[in-house]
Amino acid sequence: MKKLLLLVVIALGTIGLYAQNDTESMDENPVEVSVEMFQKKAADLVGKDIYVTGIVDHVCKHGGKKVMLVSEDGEASLKVMAGDKISKFDKNIEGENLKVLGTVTEFKMDDTFLDEREKKVKEHHKPTDPEYKEDMEWIQEKREEIKKSKKGYLSFYSMDGISYEVVK
């Protein structure tokens, strides 16, 4: 009886070890999604490393620290920031298909953020400046969107890039 119990414990331990290794290997193999699919699944991917493919619509001219990827139809877009492992994006990749490995991030815009934004607008612009009116209208629109969201904030998803390659 003791031998049977010992054998069962060893078998369960071995199964548990293999199950743990399968989970680890799944985490090591990031999923690959298009920009369109990213827009649909981003909330479930926050904090995970994934591959995203899309067309480079824009490379930031001020140091190459950001690219905008778009879908083939141009309807969906994604901001990718150069993370710690990418010094900058090559400016010559505009218009190319890009495959980026990165970590999905979420920015939560709430009333506190908008209060700070409003304070800065009032500090830097006069009410007669066109920028003042535009910024205040934008802030009000975002406040209304937050109320409609019922979450108390708006989510904006992007990626911190780890590596990238041009794909043909």
Contacts in CASP RR format, 6 or more apart in sequence:
PFRMAT RR
TARGET T0000
AUTHOR 0000-0000-0000
METHOD contacts of the structure
MODEL  1
MKKLLLLVVIALGTIGLYAQNDTESMDENPVEVSVEMFQKKAADLVGKDI
YVTGIVDHVCKHGGKKVMLVSEDGEASLKVMAGDKISKFDKNIEGENLKV
LGTVTEFKMDDTFLDEREKKVKEHHKPTDPEYKEDMEWIQEKREEIKKSK
KGYLSFYSMDGISYEVVK
30 48 0 8 1.000
30 49 0 8 1.000
30 50 0 8 1.000
30 51 0 8 1.000
30 101 0 8 1.000
30 102 0 8 1.000
31 45 0 8 1.000
31 48 0 8 1.000
31 50 0 8 1.000
31 51 0 8 1.000
32 50 0 8 1.000
32 51 0 8 1.000
32 52 0 8 1.000
32 53 0 8 1.000
32 99 0 8 1.000
33 41 0 8 1.000
33 50 0 8 1.000
33 51 0 8 1.000
33 52 0 8 1.000
33 53 0 8 1.000
34 52 0 8 1.000
34 53 0 8 1.000
34 54 0 8 1.000
34 71 0 8 1.000
35 52 0 8 1.000
35 53 0 8 1.000
35 54 0 8 1.000
35 69 0 8 1.000
35 70 0 8 1.000
35 71 0 8 1.000
35 76 0 8 1.000
35 77 0 8 1.000
35 78 0 8 1.000
36 71 0 8 1.000
36 75 0 8 1.000
36 76 0 8 1.000
38 45 0 8 1.000
38 50 0 8 1.000
38 52 0 8 1.000
38 76 0 8 1.000
38 78 0 8 1.000
38 104 0 8 1.000
38 157 0 8 1.000
39 76 0 8 1.000
39 78 0 8 1.000
39 157 0 8 1.000
42 104 0 8 1.000
42 106 0 8 1.000
42 155 0 8 1.000
42 157 0 8 1.000
43 106 0 8 1.000
43 155 0 8 1.000
43 157 0 8 1.000
45 104 0 8 1.000
45 157 0 8 1.000
46 104 0 8 1.000
46 105 0 8 1.000
46 106 0 8 1.000
46 157 0 8 1.000
47 103 0 8 1.000
47 104 0 8 1.000
47 105 0 8 1.000
48 103 0 8 1.000
48 104 0 8 1.000
49 101 0 8 1.000
49 102 0 8 1.000
49 103 0 8 1.000
49 104 0 8 1.000
49 162 0 8 1.000
50 101 0 8 1.000
50 102 0 8 1.000
50 104 0 8 1.000
50 159 0 8 1.000
51 99 0 8 1.000
51 100 0 8 1.000
51 101 0 8 1.000
51 102 0 8 1.000
52 69 0 8 1.000
52 78 0 8 1.000
52 80 0 8 1.000
52 99 0 8 1.000
52 100 0 8 1.000
52 102 0 8 1.000
52 159 0 8 1.000
53 69 0 8 1.000
53 97 0 8 1.000
53 98 0 8 1.000
53 99 0 8 1.000
53 100 0 8 1.000
53 167 0 8 1.000
54 69 0 8 1.000
54 70 0 8 1.000
54 71 0 8 1.000
54 72 0 8 1.000
54 78 0 8 1.000
54 97 0 8 1.000
54 98 0 8 1.000
54 99 0 8 1.000
55 69 0 8 1.000
55 70 0 8 1.000
55 71 0 8 1.000
55 72 0 8 1.000
55 74 0 8 1.000
55 95 0 8 1.000
55 96 0 8 1.000
55 97 0 8 1.000
55 98 0 8 1.000
56 67 0 8 1.000
56 68 0 8 1.000
56 69 0 8 1.000
56 93 0 8 1.000
56 94 0 8 1.000
56 95 0 8 1.000
56 96 0 8 1.000
56 97 0 8 1.000
56 98 0 8 1.000
57 67 0 8 1.000
57 68 0 8 1.000
57 69 0 8 1.000
57 70 0 8 1.000
57 74 0 8 1.000
57 77 0 8 1.000
57 94 0 8 1.000
57 95 0 8 1.000
58 67 0 8 1.000
58 68 0 8 1.000
58 94 0 8 1.000
59 66 0 8 1.000
59 67 0 8 1.000
59 89 0 8 1.000
59 90 0 8 1.000
59 91 0 8 1.000
59 93 0 8 1.000
59 94 0 8 1.000
60 66 0 8 1.000
60 67 0 8 1.000
60 89 0 8 1.000
61 91 0 8 1.000
63 88 0 8 1.000
64 82 0 8 1.000
64 88 0 8 1.000
64 89 0 8 1.000
64 91 0 8 1.000
65 81 0 8 1.000
65 82 0 8 1.000
65 88 0 8 1.000
65 89 0 8 1.000
66 79 0 8 1.000
66 80 0 8 1.000
66 81 0 8 1.000
66 82 0 8 1.000
66 89 0 8 1.000
67 79 0 8 1.000
67 80 0 8 1.000
67 89 0 8 1.000
67 93 0 8 1.000
67 98 0 8 1.000
67 100 0 8 1.000
68 77 0 8 1.000
68 78 0 8 1.000
68 79 0 8 1.000
68 80 0 8 1.000
69 77 0 8 1.000
69 78 0 8 1.000
69 80 0 8 1.000
69 98 0 8 1.000
69 100 0 8 1.000
70 76 0 8 1.000
70 77 0 8 1.000
70 78 0 8 1.000
71 77 0 8 1.000
78 157 0 8 1.000
78 158 0 8 1.000
78 159 0 8 1.000
79 158 0 8 1.000
79 159 0 8 1.000
80 100 0 8 1.000
80 102 0 8 1.000
80 158 0 8 1.000
80 159 0 8 1.000
80 160 0 8 1.000
80 161 0 8 1.000
80 164 0 8 1.000
81 158 0 8 1.000
81 159 0 8 1.000
81 160 0 8 1.000
81 161 0 8 1.000
82 88 0 8 1.000
82 89 0 8 1.000
82 161 0 8 1.000
83 160 0 8 1.000
83 161 0 8 1.000
83 162 0 8 1.000
84 160 0 8 1.000
85 161 0 8 1.000
85 162 0 8 1.000
85 163 0 8 1.000
86 161 0 8 1.000
86 162 0 8 1.000
86 163 0 8 1.000
86 164 0 8 1.000
89 164 0 8 1.000
93 166 0 8 1.000
96 166 0 8 1.000
97 166 0 8 1.000
97 167 0 8 1.000
97 168 0 8 1.000
98 164 0 8 1.000
98 165 0 8 1.000
98 166 0 8 1.000
98 167 0 8 1.000
99 164 0 8 1.000
99 165 0 8 1.000
99 166 0 8 1.000
99 167 0 8 1.000
100 159 0 8 1.000
100 161 0 8 1.000
100 163 0 8 1.000
100 164 0 8 1.000
101 161 0 8 1.000
101 162 0 8 1.000
101 163 0 8 1.000
101 164 0 8 1.000
102 159 0 8 1.000
102 160 0 8 1.000
102 161 0 8 1.000
102 162 0 8 1.000
102 163 0 8 1.000
103 159 0 8 1.000
103 160 0 8 1.000
103 161 0 8 1.000
103 162 0 8 1.000
104 157 0 8 1.000
104 158 0 8 1.000
104 159 0 8 1.000
105 157 0 8 1.000
105 158 0 8 1.000
105 159 0 8 1.000
105 160 0 8 1.000
106 155 0 8 1.000
106 156 0 8 1.000
106 157 0 8 1.000
107 155 0 8 1.000
107 156 0 8 1.000
107 157 0 8 1.000
107 158 0 8 1.000
108 153 0 8 1.000
108 154 0 8 1.000
108 155 0 8 1.000
108 156 0 8 1.000
109 142 0 8 1.000
109 146 0 8 1.000
109 153 0 8 1.000
109 154 0 8 1.000
109 155 0 8 1.000
109 156 0 8 1.000
110 146 0 8 1.000
110 152 0 8 1.000
110 153 0 8 1.000
110 154 0 8 1.000
111 143 0 8 1.000
111 146 0 8 1.000
111 152 0 8 1.000
114 139 0 8 1.000
114 142 0 8 1.000
114 143 0 8 1.000
114 146 0 8 1.000
117 135 0 8 1.000
117 139 0 8 1.000
118 136 0 8 1.000
118 139 0 8 1.000
121 131 0 8 1.000
121 132 0 8 1.000
121 135 0 8 1.000
121 136 0 8 1.000
121 139 0 8 1.000
122 132 0 8 1.000
125 131 0 8 1.000
125 132 0 8 1.000
125 135 0 8 1.000
126 132 0 8 1.000
127 133 0 8 1.000
142 154 0 8 1.000
145 154 0 8 1.000
146 152 0 8 1.000
146 153 0 8 1.000
146 154 0 8 1.000
END
